[in-house]
């Protein structure tokens, strides 16, 4: 008996699909003349300025997803909702270049892909993030743990101190507004990567002890990273979300909230003093 479309799509080899998609994105960027990569192309559906590198990477990823023949509803930062093979309840959330400003300057960036069985954050079942510079890759399958380059991530220490905390959306005005509150949380040092997906993966890997975003994130920013962190035992809070249950947050591009993340509830509670 044939599997239902959603079950068949979830049963696909998503690790290799994601690897092919990110490789296609990297090739597309490499083939783009350097003088063209940083050219603005207007605002994407997610609201940010889209550079040429964003567009070519996104087209390459969606092309790879289309080649699977699976019925998918893709939610991507630049093109918004894209229906493949008739679409359906299986959603793929794509950030083709998380850290576009970094990428155009040769700094840290990532490809972020999440697979969900429905339109909510709680429906995310598979997550993949690859560092575009180092080549490191993280992935997670709900209920089966999180992995870095094939090795399962060790369980995080929920009592870890806030020695190093990643800060994202760090516009100078927002940093100035929150400086006093940041100093009161017990954070020893701040680090800024410029890629939310990578920062969440660094928390999941124990490289950072937490993450704070100073402005609202979208679904494409966090869909993959949040599952990787949760599968490693970490905790998140969305202080601006209307949903009491974080799993009910929609994956649509118009959802926004700041995101706080930590290895466990004690550290998260301290970061939430910023709320």
ABEGO torsion letter per residue (X at the ends): XBBBAAAAAAABBAAAAAAAAAAAAAAAAAABBAAAAABBAEBBAAGBBBBAAAAAAAAAAAAAAAAAGBBBBBBBAAAEBBBBGGEEABBBBBBABBGAAAAAAGBBBBBBBBBBABABAAABABBBBBBAAAGBBBBBBBGAEBBBGGBBBBBBBAABBBABBBBBGBBAAAAAAAAAAAAAAGBABBBBAGBAAAAAAAAAAGABAEBBBABBBBAAAAAAAAAAAAAAGBBBBBAABABABAAABBABAABBBBBBBBABAAAAAAAAAAX
